[in-house]
Structures are given as structure tokens and as C-alpha cells.
Amino acid sequence: MDFFSQAWAQTEGAGTDASAGLLSLIPFVLIFIVFYFLLILPQQRRQKKQRELLEAIKKGDKVITSSGIWGTVTNLDKETVTLQVADNTKIRLQRDHISSIRTSSES
């Protein structure tokens, strides 16, 4: 009988302290904030920058694809791009696969 009275006494004090439940959530909130600033926000910035790059492509731009092919844009469609990679060689690929625009310092 003594065991039940001690267990009852321990549970009474824990039930009245509602702030203890909120304090246990603080580590999870802090972990989410850290993940947001270290992982989610930089990824969103990269996606926005890539989207702006793809919208700014025009005919005559020298680009590099995600697979490493260098070429010059000869035709643009809504979802595809035609690249000239050699004198008589043109390839057609999805617009999303262009990773960067070459600068004048790159040969």
C-alpha cells in the first residue's frame, strides 16, 4: 500500500507544472531554427539564383551544361535549348540542365 501512495504523490506535482512541457519543446525548436538557417535558406537562395539564370539566357550566350558540355545557344524554346557544340553539331536539351553562363575570361 505504501508504494501506491508514493507513486500518487510523485504524479501530483508533475501534473501541475505546465511549463515543464513547453520547456521540453525548446531543444526541438532550436534544432529546427539551426536547420533552417544552415540548410533550407541557402538551398532556396541557390534555387532562386538558378531560376534567374535560366530566365536570363538568350541566343548567342556561351553556356556550360550540368554534364559539362560547353556550347553556344542558337535557339530557345519554353522548355528546351539548342546548343551548337561544334561547327556542324547542334544538340537539344532541357533548359533546366544549363548550369552556368561562361564569362569572357573562360576560353
C-alpha positions in Angstrom: 0.0 0.0 0.0 2.9 2.3 0.7 4.1 2.0 -2.9 0.8 3.4 -4.3 0.8 6.4 -2.0 4.3 7.3 -3.0 3.5 6.9 -6.7 0.4 9.1 -6.3 2.4 11.8 -4.6 5.0 11.9 -7.4 2.4 12.3 -10.1 0.5 15.1 -8.4 3.5 17.5 -8.6 4.3 16.8 -12.2 0.7 17.4 -13.4 0.5 20.9 -12.1 3.6 22.3 -13.8 2.5 23.0 -17.4 5.6 25.0 -18.2 7.7 21.8 -18.0 6.0 20.6 -21.1 6.8 23.8 -23.0 10.4 23.7 -21.8 10.9 20.3 -23.3 10.0 21.6 -26.8 12.7 24.3 -26.8 15.5 22.0 -28.0 13.4 20.8 -30.9 12.6 24.4 -31.9 16.2 25.4 -31.7 17.2 22.4 -33.8 14.6 23.4 -36.4 15.9 27.0 -36.5 19.5 25.9 -37.0 18.5 23.6 -39.8 16.5 26.4 -41.4 19.4 28.8 -41.5 22.1 26.2 -42.4 20.2 24.0 -44.9 16.9 25.3 -46.1 17.6 29.0 -46.6 20.8 28.6 -48.6 19.1 26.0 -50.8 16.3 28.4 -51.5 18.8 31.1 -52.5 20.6 28.7 -54.9 17.3 27.7 -56.5 16.3 31.4 -56.9 19.7 32.3 -58.5 19.5 29.3 -60.9 15.9 30.2 -61.9 17.0 33.8 -62.6 20.0 32.5 -64.7 17.7 30.3 -66.8 15.3 33.2 -67.4 18.1 35.5 -68.5 19.5 33.1 -71.2 19.4 34.5 -74.7 20.6 33.5 -78.2 24.4 33.8 -78.5 25.2 33.1 -74.9 28.0 30.7 -74.2 26.9 28.2 -71.6 28.0 25.1 -69.7 25.5 22.3 -69.1 25.3 20.3 -65.9 27.0 17.4 -67.7 30.0 19.6 -68.6 29.2 20.3 -72.3 30.2 23.7 -73.5 28.2 25.4 -76.2 26.6 28.4 -77.7 22.8 28.9 -77.5 21.3 29.0 -81.0 17.6 28.5 -80.3 15.4 28.9 -77.3 12.0 27.3 -76.6 9.9 27.3 -73.5 11.5 24.1 -72.1 14.4 23.3 -74.4 17.6 24.9 -75.7 19.6 24.2 -78.8 23.3 24.4 -78.3 26.0 24.5 -81.0 28.9 22.5 -79.6 31.0 22.3 -82.8 30.8 23.8 -86.4 28.1 21.4 -87.7 27.0 19.9 -84.4 23.9 21.0 -82.5 22.3 19.4 -79.6 18.9 20.0 -78.0 18.5 19.7 -74.2 16.2 20.7 -71.5 16.6 24.3 -70.3 17.0 23.1 -66.7 20.3 21.4 -67.5 22.2 24.6 -68.1 24.3 25.2 -65.0 26.1 28.4 -65.8 26.9 31.1 -68.4 30.6 31.3 -69.4 32.4 34.5 -68.9 34.8 36.1 -71.3 37.8 35.0 -69.3 36.9 31.4 -69.8 38.2 30.1 -73.2 
